[in-house]
Amino acid sequence: MKDPVQLAQMARAAAQRMDWASAQHLMLEALQLAPDAPALHLNYGNILKQLGRYDEARVAYEQALYWQPNWADAQYNLGNLALVQHDFIAATEHYRATLDANPKHIEAHYNLATLLTNLGQFAPAHQHFAAALALNPQHTDALHNLGRLYRRENRHDLARRYYQLALASNPEHALSQYSLGTLDLYEGNWLSGWAGYEKRWAALHKPYPQTALPRWSGEAVSGNAKLLVIAEQGFGDILQFSRFFPSLLQHFSEVSVLIPAALLRLFTDSFDKKIQFITELDHHAGFSHHIPMMSVAFALNITEQTLSGQAYLRANSAAVQAWCDQLPKGFKVGLAWQGNPQQVDNRWRSIPSHCLTPLLAIDQVIWCNLQYRIAAPAQLRDDSTQWQDFADAAAYIQNLDLVISACTATVHLAGALGVPTILLCRHDADWRWQGERSDSPWYASIRILRQHALLDWATPISAAVQAVKARI
């Protein structure tokens, strides 16, 4: 007769080999022989989770709790499963249940603190970070994420301290190196900031671009060297760092840039014909070096003093004129209030549409929608359905008297075109907008209006209302 203990051991061995199908089959056999064994249900749930069978995994964990009520490990695994499924309320409940069963469960304290930080519940997040660090003062991730919590609260000295404590605990902790880099950039320490920003690949678990070409980091190269720039991150990042393309021609005889197709026409219209733009790359032959786009500032040793802030993108003149003929006469203001929902922190930078009411109540303004494929308030004129790419959006924006936007690609596009722009900025601003200042070294045409507290959109919108009325 088969032994459930032996089958479970065989299942664990299969799991260690990453043979999840065999592990699932063996653990199920074990459960059929010992259906009242909570540990088998827990391990079976872990295997199902690895297979992506989340609903079945949840049932397995709940079965473990049925046979062993108030089991901290089962509640903790249910919390982790809910987190994977982005059910943050359920995750919070399961982590709290874990701590009810075992108040010294370090990882439940840590996960709950991190989750509460993401939910904007800062006070209880502090309590659980304190509890985790009391149990393990060298918990590197807890030290880092407590620094991140302080960063969210704009308590930068404490943020820096805890990032440094995390690095003291683990000098190779890439996320802390990266976070210190972005904090340096936020505070205007440009060169150390770019160095820390180079840790983004390991910190964010992003794959480095696959290429056998040597990486260029700013060193002197031969006169016939040819550079491949590989775009990365979002459209806003690409628009922001495209300003450096002409500078690369001072180092390379040819520069080619791999970009999304939506930017091809705009960049082709805007930059020297010596810069080639491509949207697909079959092979890397013909290039001598490569660089990821967001590393160009590091290679060029960019500081505030080397940024002019002047416009560097150009909309097609014929397209600009076509929109000029089509749009009504009057003071035209474009609005963008929502960022990419795929961004982890999008909920904090995006503005609920009802908060726009004071702006839209201003008379003598033609309000224009700048959100592509997002339902707009009825007061906005919506021409976005006629856009095919960023070239079309640029030609449209070039006809506006003012752009008002949350931290989205629209801000970078308008700023790069030199169009007067108001950025409605979240309390814990992104590194590129720095702190306190109302201007930006990146774009001379941008004015920054900031929240005074988390989710305080009333303050910057009220200031924007006054700014619009002063320009009418």
C-alpha positions as a Markdown table, in Angstrom:
| # | Residue | x | y | z |
|---|---|---|---|---|
| 1 | Met | 0.0 | 0.0 | 0.0 |
| 2 | Lys | 1.3 | 3.5 | -0.9 |
| 3 | Asp | 2.4 | 5.7 | 2.0 |
| 4 | Pro | 1.2 | 9.3 | 2.0 |
| 5 | Val | 4.4 | 10.5 | 3.8 |
| 6 | Gln | 6.5 | 8.9 | 1.2 |
| 7 | Leu | 4.4 | 10.4 | -1.6 |
| 8 | Ala | 4.6 | 13.8 | 0.0 |
| 9 | Gln | 8.4 | 13.5 | 0.1 |
| 10 | Met | 8.4 | 12.6 | -3.5 |
| 11 | Ala | 6.2 | 15.5 | -4.4 |
| 12 | Arg | 8.5 | 17.9 | -2.5 |
| 13 | Ala | 11.5 | 16.5 | -4.4 |
| 14 | Ala | 9.7 | 17.0 | -7.7 |
| 15 | Ala | 8.9 | 20.6 | -6.6 |
| 16 | Gln | 12.6 | 21.2 | -5.9 |
| 17 | Arg | 13.3 | 20.1 | -9.5 |
| 18 | Met | 10.6 | 22.6 | -10.6 |
| 19 | Asp | 8.6 | 19.7 | -12.0 |
| 20 | Trp | 5.3 | 21.1 | -10.8 |
| 21 | Ala | 3.1 | 18.7 | -12.8 |
| 22 | Ser | 4.6 | 15.6 | -11.2 |
| 23 | Ala | 4.6 | 17.4 | -7.8 |
| 24 | Gln | 0.9 | 18.1 | -8.2 |
| 25 | His | 0.1 | 14.5 | -9.1 |
| 26 | Leu | 2.1 | 13.0 | -6.2 |
| 27 | Met | 0.7 | 15.4 | -3.6 |
| 28 | Leu | -2.8 | 14.7 | -4.8 |
| 29 | Glu | -2.2 | 11.0 | -4.3 |
| 30 | Ala | -0.9 | 11.7 | -0.8 |
| 31 | Leu | -4.1 | 13.7 | 0.0 |
| 32 | Gln | -6.4 | 11.0 | -1.2 |
| 33 | Leu | -4.8 | 8.7 | 1.3 |
| 34 | Ala | -4.7 | 11.3 | 4.1 |
| 35 | Pro | -7.4 | 13.8 | 3.5 |
| 36 | Asp | -7.3 | 15.1 | 7.1 |
| 37 | Ala | -3.6 | 16.1 | 7.0 |
| 38 | Pro | -3.5 | 19.9 | 7.0 |
| 39 | Ala | 0.2 | 20.0 | 6.0 |
| 40 | Leu | -0.6 | 18.1 | 2.8 |
| 41 | His | -3.4 | 20.6 | 1.9 |
| 42 | Leu | -1.0 | 23.5 | 2.5 |
| 43 | Asn | 1.8 | 22.0 | 0.3 |
| 44 | Tyr | -0.8 | 21.1 | -2.3 |
| 45 | Gly | -1.9 | 24.7 | -2.4 |
| 46 | Asn | 1.7 | 25.8 | -2.8 |
| 47 | Ile | 2.0 | 23.6 | -5.8 |
| 48 | Leu | -1.2 | 24.7 | -7.4 |
| 49 | Lys | -0.2 | 28.3 | -6.9 |
| 50 | Gln | 3.0 | 27.6 | -8.8 |
| 51 | Leu | 0.9 | 26.2 | -11.6 |
| 52 | Gly | -1.2 | 29.3 | -11.7 |
| 53 | Arg | -4.3 | 27.5 | -10.5 |
| 54 | Tyr | -5.2 | 30.1 | -8.0 |
| 55 | Asp | -8.8 | 29.3 | -7.2 |
| 56 | Glu | -7.8 | 25.6 | -6.5 |
| 57 | Ala | -4.9 | 26.8 | -4.4 |
| 58 | Arg | -7.2 | 28.9 | -2.3 |
| 59 | Val | -9.5 | 25.9 | -1.7 |
| 60 | Ala | -6.4 | 23.8 | -0.6 |
| 61 | Tyr | -5.3 | 26.5 | 1.9 |
| 62 | Glu | -8.8 | 26.8 | 3.2 |
| 63 | Gln | -8.9 | 23.0 | 3.6 |
| 64 | Ala | -5.7 | 23.2 | 5.6 |
| 65 | Leu | -7.4 | 25.7 | 7.9 |
| 66 | Tyr | -10.5 | 23.5 | 8.2 |
| 67 | Trp | -8.3 | 20.7 | 9.6 |
| 68 | Gln | -6.1 | 23.1 | 11.6 |
| 69 | Pro | -8.0 | 26.2 | 12.5 |
| 70 | Asn | -6.0 | 29.4 | 13.4 |
| 71 | Trp | -2.9 | 28.0 | 11.6 |
| 72 | Ala | -0.7 | 31.0 | 10.9 |
| 73 | Asp | 1.1 | 29.5 | 7.9 |
| 74 | Ala | -2.2 | 28.8 | 6.1 |
| 75 | Gln | -3.4 | 32.3 | 6.7 |
| 76 | Tyr | -0.1 | 33.7 | 5.5 |
| 77 | Asn | -0.1 | 31.7 | 2.3 |
| 78 | Leu | -3.7 | 32.8 | 1.7 |
| 79 | Gly | -2.4 | 36.4 | 2.1 |
| 80 | Asn | 0.4 | 35.8 | -0.4 |
| 81 | Leu | -2.1 | 34.3 | -2.8 |
| 82 | Ala | -4.5 | 37.3 | -2.5 |
| 83 | Leu | -1.5 | 39.6 | -3.1 |
| 84 | Val | -0.6 | 37.8 | -6.4 |
| 85 | Gln | -4.2 | 38.2 | -7.5 |
| 86 | His | -4.2 | 42.0 | -6.6 |
| 87 | Asp | -6.9 | 41.5 | -4.0 |
| 88 | Phe | -5.3 | 43.8 | -1.5 |
| 89 | Ile | -8.2 | 43.9 | 1.0 |
| 90 | Ala | -8.2 | 40.1 | 1.3 |
| 91 | Ala | -4.4 | 40.0 | 1.6 |
| 92 | Thr | -4.6 | 42.5 | 4.5 |
| 93 | Glu | -7.2 | 40.4 | 6.3 |
| 94 | His | -5.2 | 37.2 | 5.9 |
| 95 | Tyr | -2.0 | 38.8 | 7.1 |
| 96 | Arg | -3.8 | 40.2 | 10.2 |
| 97 | Ala | -5.3 | 36.7 | 10.8 |
| 98 | Thr | -1.7 | 35.4 | 10.6 |
| 99 | Leu | -0.6 | 37.8 | 13.3 |
| 100 | Asp | -3.6 | 36.9 | 15.4 |
| 101 | Ala | -2.4 | 33.3 | 15.3 |
| 102 | Asn | 1.3 | 34.2 | 15.6 |
| 103 | Pro | 2.2 | 37.7 | 16.7 |
| 104 | Lys | 5.9 | 37.0 | 16.0 |
| 105 | His | 5.4 | 36.1 | 12.3 |
| 106 | Ile | 8.1 | 38.4 | 10.9 |
| 107 | Glu | 7.1 | 38.1 | 7.2 |
| 108 | Ala | 3.4 | 38.8 | 7.9 |
| 109 | His | 4.4 | 42.0 | 9.7 |
| 110 | Tyr | 6.7 | 42.9 | 6.8 |
| 111 | Asn | 4.2 | 42.1 | 4.0 |
| 112 | Leu | 1.4 | 43.8 | 5.8 |
| 113 | Ala | 3.5 | 46.9 | 6.4 |
| 114 | Thr | 4.5 | 47.1 | 2.7 |
| 115 | Leu | 0.9 | 46.5 | 1.6 |
| 116 | Leu | -0.4 | 49.3 | 3.9 |
| 117 | Thr | 2.3 | 51.6 | 2.5 |
| 118 | Asn | 1.0 | 50.9 | -1.0 |
| 119 | Leu | -2.6 | 51.6 | 0.2 |
| 120 | Gly | -1.6 | 54.9 | 1.7 |
| 121 | Gln | -2.2 | 53.7 | 5.3 |
| 122 | Phe | 1.0 | 55.1 | 6.7 |
| 123 | Ala | 0.4 | 55.0 | 10.5 |
| 124 | Pro | -0.3 | 51.2 | 10.7 |
| 125 | Ala | 2.4 | 50.6 | 8.2 |
| 126 | His | 4.9 | 52.1 | 10.6 |
| 127 | Gln | 3.6 | 49.9 | 13.4 |
| 128 | His | 4.2 | 46.7 | 11.5 |
| 129 | Phe | 7.6 | 47.7 | 10.2 |
| 130 | Ala | 8.6 | 48.4 | 13.8 |
| 131 | Ala | 7.3 | 45.0 | 14.8 |
| 132 | Ala | 9.2 | 43.2 | 12.0 |
| 133 | Leu | 12.4 | 45.1 | 12.8 |
| 134 | Ala | 12.1 | 44.4 | 16.5 |
| 135 | Leu | 12.0 | 40.7 | 15.7 |
| 136 | Asn | 14.9 | 41.0 | 13.1 |
| 137 | Pro | 16.8 | 44.3 | 13.1 |
| 138 | Gln | 18.7 | 43.2 | 10.0 |
| 139 | His | 15.7 | 42.5 | 7.8 |
| 140 | Thr | 17.1 | 44.1 | 4.7 |
| 141 | Asp | 13.8 | 44.4 | 2.8 |
| 142 | Ala | 12.0 | 45.8 | 5.9 |
| 143 | Leu | 14.7 | 48.4 | 6.3 |
| 144 | His | 14.5 | 49.4 | 2.7 |
| 145 | Asn | 10.7 | 49.5 | 2.6 |
| 146 | Leu | 10.6 | 51.6 | 5.8 |
| 147 | Gly | 12.9 | 54.0 | 4.0 |
| 148 | Arg | 10.4 | 53.9 | 1.1 |
| 149 | Leu | 7.6 | 54.7 | 3.5 |
| 150 | Tyr | 9.5 | 57.7 | 4.8 |
| 151 | Arg | 10.1 | 58.7 | 1.2 |
| 152 | Arg | 6.3 | 58.6 | 0.6 |
| 153 | Glu | 5.9 | 60.9 | 3.5 |
| 154 | Asn | 8.6 | 63.3 | 2.1 |
| 155 | Arg | 10.8 | 62.7 | 5.2 |
| 156 | His | 13.9 | 62.4 | 3.1 |
| 157 | Asp | 16.6 | 62.3 | 5.8 |
| 158 | Leu | 14.9 | 59.3 | 7.4 |
| 159 | Ala | 14.4 | 57.7 | 4.0 |
| 160 | Arg | 18.1 | 58.0 | 3.2 |
| 161 | Arg | 19.0 | 56.6 | 6.7 |
| 162 | Tyr | 17.0 | 53.5 | 6.2 |
| 163 | Tyr | 18.2 | 52.9 | 2.7 |
| 164 | Gln | 21.7 | 53.1 | 4.0 |
| 165 | Leu | 20.8 | 50.7 | 6.9 |
| 166 | Ala | 19.5 | 48.3 | 4.4 |
| 167 | Leu | 22.8 | 48.5 | 2.5 |
| 168 | Ala | 24.7 | 48.0 | 5.7 |
| 169 | Ser | 22.7 | 44.8 | 6.2 |
| 170 | Asn | 23.3 | 43.7 | 2.6 |
| 171 | Pro | 25.8 | 45.8 | 0.6 |
| 172 | Glu | 24.6 | 44.1 | -2.6 |
| 173 | His | 20.9 | 45.1 | -2.1 |
| 174 | Ala | 20.2 | 46.5 | -5.6 |
| 175 | Leu | 16.8 | 48.0 | -4.6 |
| 176 | Ser | 18.4 | 50.2 | -1.9 |
| 177 | Gln | 21.1 | 51.3 | -4.3 |
| 178 | Tyr | 18.5 | 52.2 | -6.8 |
| 179 | Ser | 16.3 | 54.0 | -4.3 |
| 180 | Leu | 19.3 | 56.0 | -3.0 |
| 181 | Gly | 19.9 | 57.0 | -6.7 |
| 182 | Thr | 16.4 | 58.2 | -7.3 |
| 183 | Leu | 16.5 | 60.1 | -3.9 |
| 184 | Asp | 19.8 | 61.7 | -5.0 |
| 185 | Leu | 18.2 | 62.8 | -8.3 |
| 186 | Tyr | 15.2 | 64.2 | -6.4 |
| 187 | Glu | 17.5 | 66.2 | -4.2 |
| 188 | Gly | 19.6 | 67.5 | -7.1 |
| 189 | Asn | 22.6 | 65.2 | -6.5 |
| 190 | Trp | 22.8 | 64.4 | -10.2 |
| 191 | Leu | 26.0 | 62.3 | -10.7 |
| 192 | Ser | 25.5 | 60.0 | -7.8 |
| 193 | Gly | 21.9 | 59.8 | -8.7 |
| 194 | Trp | 22.6 | 58.5 | -12.2 |
| 195 | Ala | 25.1 | 56.0 | -10.8 |
| 196 | Gly | 22.4 | 54.6 | -8.4 |
| 197 | Tyr | 19.8 | 54.7 | -11.2 |
| 198 | Glu | 22.0 | 52.2 | -13.1 |
| 199 | Lys | 20.9 | 49.6 | -10.6 |
| 200 | Arg | 17.3 | 49.7 | -11.9 |
| 201 | Trp | 17.6 | 46.4 | -13.8 |
| 202 | Ala | 18.4 | 44.2 | -10.8 |
| 203 | Ala | 16.3 | 46.4 | -8.4 |
| 204 | Leu | 13.1 | 46.1 | -10.5 |
| 205 | His | 13.7 | 42.6 | -11.8 |
| 206 | Lys | 13.7 | 43.8 | -15.4 |
| 207 | Pro | 15.7 | 41.9 | -18.0 |
| 208 | Tyr | 18.6 | 43.8 | -19.5 |
| 209 | Pro | 18.3 | 44.2 | -23.3 |
| 210 | Gln | 19.7 | 41.1 | -25.1 |
| 211 | Thr | 22.7 | 42.1 | -27.1 |
| 212 | Ala | 26.3 | 41.0 | -27.6 |
| 213 | Leu | 27.3 | 44.6 | -28.4 |
| 214 | Pro | 29.6 | 46.2 | -25.8 |
| 215 | Arg | 27.9 | 48.8 | -23.5 |
| 216 | Trp | 29.0 | 52.4 | -24.0 |
| 217 | Ser | 29.3 | 54.3 | -20.7 |
| 218 | Gly | 30.7 | 57.6 | -22.0 |
| 219 | Glu | 34.3 | 56.6 | -22.8 |
| 220 | Ala | 36.1 | 57.7 | -26.0 |
| 221 | Val | 35.4 | 55.6 | -29.0 |
| 222 | Ser | 36.9 | 55.3 | -32.5 |
| 223 | Gly | 35.8 | 57.8 | -35.2 |
| 224 | Asn | 33.7 | 55.3 | -37.1 |
| 225 | Ala | 31.9 | 53.9 | -34.0 |
| 226 | Lys | 28.1 | 53.4 | -34.4 |
| 227 | Leu | 25.7 | 53.4 | -31.5 |
| 228 | Leu | 22.5 | 51.5 | -31.0 |
| 229 | Val | 20.2 | 53.2 | -28.4 |
| 230 | Ile | 17.6 | 50.9 | -27.0 |
| 231 | Ala | 14.4 | 52.6 | -25.7 |
| 232 | Glu | 13.1 | 51.4 | -22.3 |
| 233 | Gln | 10.3 | 52.1 | -19.8 |
| 234 | Gly | 7.3 | 54.2 | -20.7 |
| 235 | Phe | 6.5 | 56.8 | -23.4 |
| 236 | Gly | 7.1 | 59.6 | -21.0 |
| 237 | Asp | 10.6 | 58.4 | -20.2 |
| 238 | Ile | 11.5 | 58.0 | -23.9 |
| 239 | Leu | 10.2 | 61.5 | -24.7 |
| 240 | Gln | 12.1 | 63.0 | -21.8 |
| 241 | Phe | 15.4 | 61.3 | -22.7 |
| 242 | Ser | 15.1 | 61.8 | -26.4 |
| 243 | Arg | 16.6 | 65.3 | -25.9 |
| 244 | Phe | 20.0 | 63.7 | -25.6 |
| 245 | Phe | 20.0 | 62.1 | -29.1 |
| 246 | Pro | 21.9 | 65.1 | -30.8 |
| 247 | Ser | 24.6 | 65.0 | -28.1 |
| 248 | Leu | 25.3 | 61.4 | -29.0 |
| 249 | Leu | 26.4 | 62.5 | -32.5 |
| 250 | Gln | 29.4 | 64.2 | -30.8 |
| 251 | His | 30.7 | 60.7 | -29.9 |
| 252 | Phe | 29.5 | 58.5 | -32.7 |
| 253 | Ser | 29.5 | 58.7 | -36.5 |
| 254 | Glu | 26.1 | 57.1 | -36.6 |
| 255 | Val | 23.3 | 56.8 | -34.0 |
| 256 | Ser | 20.3 | 54.5 | -34.4 |
| 257 | Val | 17.5 | 54.4 | -31.9 |
| 258 | Leu | 15.1 | 51.4 | -31.4 |
| 259 | Ile | 11.7 | 52.9 | -30.4 |
| 260 | Pro | 8.0 | 52.0 | -30.3 |
| 261 | Ala | 6.3 | 52.7 | -33.6 |
| 262 | Ala | 4.0 | 55.3 | -32.0 |
| 263 | Leu | 7.0 | 57.6 | -31.7 |
| 264 | Leu | 8.5 | 57.1 | -35.2 |
| 265 | Arg | 6.9 | 60.0 | -37.1 |
| 266 | Leu | 7.4 | 62.5 | -34.3 |
| 267 | Phe | 11.1 | 61.7 | -33.8 |
| 268 | Thr | 11.8 | 61.6 | -37.5 |
| 269 | Asp | 10.3 | 65.1 | -37.9 |
| 270 | Ser | 12.2 | 66.4 | -34.9 |
| 271 | Phe | 15.8 | 65.2 | -35.1 |
| 272 | Asp | 18.7 | 65.4 | -37.5 |
| 273 | Lys | 18.6 | 62.9 | -40.3 |
| 274 | Lys | 21.9 | 61.5 | -39.1 |
| 275 | Ile | 19.9 | 59.9 | -36.3 |
| 276 | Gln | 18.1 | 56.8 | -37.6 |
| 277 | Phe | 15.0 | 55.6 | -35.9 |
| 278 | Ile | 13.9 | 51.9 | -36.1 |
| 279 | Thr | 11.0 | 50.0 | -34.7 |
| 280 | Glu | 12.3 | 46.5 | -35.2 |
| 281 | Leu | 15.7 | 44.9 | -35.0 |
| 282 | Asp | 16.5 | 41.5 | -36.5 |
| 283 | His | 20.2 | 41.6 | -35.7 |
| 284 | His | 22.8 | 43.9 | -34.1 |
| 285 | Ala | 25.3 | 43.8 | -37.0 |
| 286 | Gly | 26.4 | 47.2 | -38.2 |
| 287 | Phe | 26.7 | 48.7 | -34.7 |
| 288 | Ser | 29.8 | 48.9 | -32.5 |
| 289 | His | 28.2 | 49.8 | -29.2 |
| 290 | His | 24.8 | 49.9 | -27.4 |
| 291 | Ile | 23.3 | 51.8 | -24.6 |
| 292 | Pro | 19.8 | 51.6 | -22.9 |
| 293 | Met | 18.1 | 55.0 | -23.4 |
| 294 | Met | 17.7 | 55.8 | -19.7 |
| 295 | Ser | 21.5 | 55.3 | -19.2 |
| 296 | Val | 22.4 | 58.1 | -21.6 |
| 297 | Ala | 22.3 | 60.7 | -18.9 |
| 298 | Phe | 24.8 | 58.7 | -16.8 |
| 299 | Ala | 27.1 | 58.3 | -19.8 |
| 300 | Leu | 27.0 | 62.0 | -20.6 |
| 301 | Asn | 27.3 | 63.1 | -16.9 |
| 302 | Ile | 24.2 | 65.2 | -17.2 |
| 303 | Thr | 23.6 | 67.8 | -14.4 |
| 304 | Glu | 21.1 | 70.6 | -14.1 |
| 305 | Gln | 23.7 | 73.0 | -15.5 |
| 306 | Thr | 23.9 | 70.9 | -18.7 |
| 307 | Leu | 20.2 | 71.0 | -19.3 |
| 308 | Ser | 18.8 | 74.0 | -21.3 |
| 309 | Gly | 15.1 | 73.2 | -20.7 |
| 310 | Gln | 14.4 | 74.5 | -24.2 |
| 311 | Ala | 12.0 | 72.7 | -26.7 |
| 312 | Tyr | 13.6 | 69.9 | -28.7 |
| 313 | Leu | 10.6 | 68.2 | -30.4 |
| 314 | Arg | 8.8 | 69.6 | -33.5 |
| 315 | Ala | 5.4 | 68.8 | -34.8 |
| 316 | Asn | 4.9 | 68.5 | -38.5 |
| 317 | Ser | 4.0 | 72.0 | -39.8 |
| 318 | Ala | 1.4 | 70.8 | -42.2 |
| 319 | Ala | -0.4 | 68.8 | -39.5 |
| 320 | Val | -0.2 | 71.8 | -37.1 |
| 321 | Gln | -1.8 | 74.0 | -39.7 |
| 322 | Ala | -4.5 | 71.4 | -40.4 |
| 323 | Trp | -5.5 | 71.4 | -36.7 |
| 324 | Cys | -5.3 | 75.2 | -36.6 |
| 325 | Asp | -7.9 | 75.3 | -39.4 |
| 326 | Gln | -10.1 | 72.8 | -37.7 |
| 327 | Leu | -10.1 | 74.0 | -34.0 |
| 328 | Pro | -12.3 | 76.9 | -32.9 |
| 329 | Lys | -10.8 | 80.3 | -32.1 |
| 330 | Gly | -10.4 | 81.1 | -28.4 |
| 331 | Phe | -8.3 | 80.2 | -25.4 |
| 332 | Lys | -7.7 | 76.5 | -25.7 |
| 333 | Val | -6.5 | 74.3 | -22.7 |
| 334 | Gly | -5.7 | 70.6 | -23.0 |
| 335 | Leu | -6.4 | 68.3 | -20.0 |
| 336 | Ala | -4.8 | 65.0 | -19.1 |
| 337 | Trp | -5.6 | 63.5 | -15.7 |
| 338 | Gln | -5.0 | 59.8 | -15.9 |
| 339 | Gly | -1.7 | 57.8 | -16.2 |
| 340 | Asn | -1.0 | 54.3 | -17.4 |
| 341 | Pro | -3.0 | 52.0 | -15.2 |
| 342 | Gln | -0.2 | 49.4 | -15.5 |
| 343 | Gln | 2.0 | 51.6 | -13.4 |
| 344 | Val | 2.2 | 50.4 | -9.8 |
| 345 | Asp | 1.7 | 53.9 | -8.3 |
| 346 | Asn | -0.8 | 55.1 | -10.9 |
| 347 | Arg | -3.5 | 55.6 | -8.3 |
| 348 | Trp | -1.5 | 58.3 | -6.6 |
| 349 | Arg | -0.5 | 60.3 | -9.6 |
| 350 | Ser | -3.9 | 60.1 | -11.5 |
| 351 | Ile | -6.6 | 62.6 | -10.7 |
| 352 | Pro | -10.2 | 61.5 | -10.2 |
| 353 | Ser | -12.3 | 63.2 | -12.9 |
| 354 | His | -14.7 | 64.8 | -10.4 |
| 355 | Cys | -11.7 | 66.8 | -9.0 |
| 356 | Leu | -11.5 | 68.6 | -12.4 |
| 357 | Thr | -14.9 | 70.4 | -11.8 |
| 358 | Pro | -13.4 | 73.7 | -10.6 |
| 359 | Leu | -11.3 | 73.9 | -13.8 |
| 360 | Leu | -14.1 | 73.0 | -16.1 |
| 361 | Ala | -16.3 | 75.6 | -14.5 |
| 362 | Ile | -14.1 | 78.4 | -15.8 |
| 363 | Asp | -15.9 | 80.4 | -18.6 |
| 364 | Gln | -14.2 | 81.6 | -21.8 |
| 365 | Val | -12.0 | 78.4 | -22.1 |
| 366 | Ile | -12.2 | 75.7 | -24.8 |
| 367 | Trp | -11.4 | 72.6 | -22.9 |
| 368 | Cys | -9.7 | 69.9 | -25.0 |
| 369 | Asn | -9.3 | 66.2 | -24.1 |
| 370 | Leu | -5.7 | 64.9 | -24.2 |
| 371 | Gln | -6.5 | 61.5 | -22.9 |
| 372 | Tyr | -6.3 | 58.9 | -25.6 |
| 373 | Arg | -9.1 | 56.3 | -25.5 |
| 374 | Ile | -10.3 | 57.3 | -22.1 |
| 375 | Ala | -13.9 | 58.6 | -21.5 |
| 376 | Ala | -13.7 | 62.4 | -21.0 |
| 377 | Pro | -16.1 | 64.7 | -19.0 |
| 378 | Ala | -18.8 | 66.1 | -21.2 |
| 379 | Gln | -17.3 | 69.7 | -21.0 |
| 380 | Leu | -14.2 | 68.6 | -23.0 |
| 381 | Arg | -13.9 | 68.8 | -26.7 |
| 382 | Asp | -12.6 | 65.4 | -27.8 |
| 383 | Asp | -10.6 | 65.1 | -31.0 |
| 384 | Ser | -8.3 | 62.3 | -29.8 |
| 385 | Thr | -10.1 | 59.7 | -31.9 |
| 386 | Gln | -8.4 | 61.3 | -34.9 |
| 387 | Trp | -4.9 | 60.7 | -33.5 |
| 388 | Gln | -2.9 | 57.7 | -34.7 |
| 389 | Asp | 0.4 | 58.3 | -32.9 |
| 390 | Phe | 2.4 | 60.9 | -31.0 |
| 391 | Ala | 3.0 | 62.9 | -34.1 |
| 392 | Asp | -0.8 | 63.6 | -34.4 |
| 393 | Ala | -1.0 | 64.4 | -30.7 |
| 394 | Ala | 2.0 | 66.8 | -30.9 |
| 395 | Ala | 0.4 | 68.7 | -33.9 |
| 396 | Tyr | -2.8 | 69.1 | -31.8 |
| 397 | Ile | -1.0 | 70.2 | -28.7 |
| 398 | Gln | 1.0 | 72.7 | -30.6 |
| 399 | Asn | -2.3 | 74.6 | -31.2 |
| 400 | Leu | -3.2 | 74.8 | -27.5 |
| 401 | Asp | -2.6 | 77.9 | -25.4 |
| 402 | Leu | -2.0 | 75.8 | -22.3 |
| 403 | Val | -1.7 | 72.1 | -21.2 |
| 404 | Ile | -2.7 | 71.0 | -17.7 |
| 405 | Ser | -1.8 | 67.4 | -16.8 |
| 406 | Ala | -1.0 | 64.9 | -14.1 |
| 407 | Cys | 2.4 | 63.2 | -14.3 |
| 408 | Thr | 1.9 | 61.4 | -17.6 |
| 409 | Ala | 3.6 | 61.2 | -21.0 |
| 410 | Thr | 1.5 | 64.3 | -22.0 |
| 411 | Val | 3.6 | 66.5 | -19.7 |
| 412 | His | 6.8 | 65.4 | -21.4 |
| 413 | Leu | 5.3 | 65.8 | -24.8 |
| 414 | Ala | 4.0 | 69.3 | -24.1 |
| 415 | Gly | 7.2 | 70.3 | -22.4 |
| 416 | Ala | 9.4 | 69.0 | -25.1 |
| 417 | Leu | 7.3 | 71.0 | -27.7 |
| 418 | Gly | 7.7 | 74.1 | -25.6 |
| 419 | Val | 4.0 | 74.5 | -25.0 |
| 420 | Pro | 3.0 | 76.3 | -21.7 |
| 421 | Thr | 2.2 | 73.5 | -19.3 |
| 422 | Ile | 1.0 | 73.1 | -15.7 |
| 423 | Leu | 2.0 | 69.9 | -14.0 |
| 424 | Leu | -0.4 | 68.8 | -11.2 |
| 425 | Cys | 2.1 | 67.0 | -9.1 |
| 426 | Arg | 1.5 | 64.4 | -6.4 |
| 427 | His | 2.8 | 64.9 | -2.8 |
| 428 | Asp | 5.7 | 62.4 | -3.1 |
| 429 | Ala | 6.8 | 63.6 | -6.5 |
| 430 | Asp | 8.7 | 61.5 | -8.9 |
| 431 | Trp | 12.5 | 62.1 | -8.9 |
| 432 | Arg | 12.4 | 64.0 | -12.1 |
| 433 | Trp | 10.3 | 66.8 | -10.7 |
| 434 | Gln | 12.4 | 67.1 | -7.5 |
| 435 | Gly | 10.9 | 68.8 | -4.5 |
| 436 | Glu | 9.4 | 72.2 | -3.5 |
| 437 | Arg | 10.5 | 74.0 | -6.7 |
| 438 | Ser | 7.8 | 75.2 | -9.1 |
| 439 | Asp | 10.0 | 75.1 | -12.2 |
| 440 | Ser | 11.8 | 72.2 | -13.9 |
| 441 | Pro | 15.3 | 72.1 | -15.4 |
| 442 | Trp | 14.0 | 69.6 | -17.9 |
| 443 | Tyr | 11.3 | 71.9 | -19.5 |
| 444 | Ala | 11.4 | 75.7 | -19.4 |
| 445 | Ser | 7.7 | 75.9 | -20.3 |
| 446 | Ile | 6.5 | 73.8 | -17.3 |
| 447 | Arg | 5.1 | 75.2 | -14.0 |
| 448 | Ile | 4.7 | 72.7 | -11.2 |
| 449 | Leu | 1.7 | 72.9 | -8.8 |
| 450 | Arg | 2.0 | 70.4 | -5.9 |
| 451 | Gln | -0.2 | 68.6 | -3.5 |
| 452 | His | 0.3 | 69.6 | 0.2 |
| 453 | Ala | -0.7 | 66.1 | 1.3 |
| 454 | Leu | -1.5 | 62.7 | -0.1 |
| 455 | Leu | -4.5 | 62.8 | -2.4 |
| 456 | Asp | -4.8 | 66.5 | -1.9 |
| 457 | Trp | -5.8 | 67.5 | -5.4 |
| 458 | Ala | -7.8 | 70.5 | -4.3 |
| 459 | Thr | -4.7 | 72.5 | -3.6 |
| 460 | Pro | -2.9 | 72.2 | -7.0 |
| 461 | Ile | -6.2 | 72.4 | -8.9 |
| 462 | Ser | -7.2 | 75.6 | -7.0 |
| 463 | Ala | -3.9 | 77.1 | -8.0 |
| 464 | Ala | -4.4 | 76.0 | -11.6 |
| 465 | Val | -7.8 | 77.7 | -11.6 |
| 466 | Gln | -6.1 | 81.0 | -10.7 |
| 467 | Ala | -3.4 | 80.5 | -13.2 |
| 468 | Val | -5.9 | 79.9 | -16.0 |
| 469 | Lys | -8.0 | 82.9 | -15.1 |
| 470 | Ala | -4.9 | 85.0 | -15.1 |
| 471 | Arg | -4.1 | 84.0 | -18.7 |
| 472 | Ile | -7.5 | 84.3 | -20.2 |
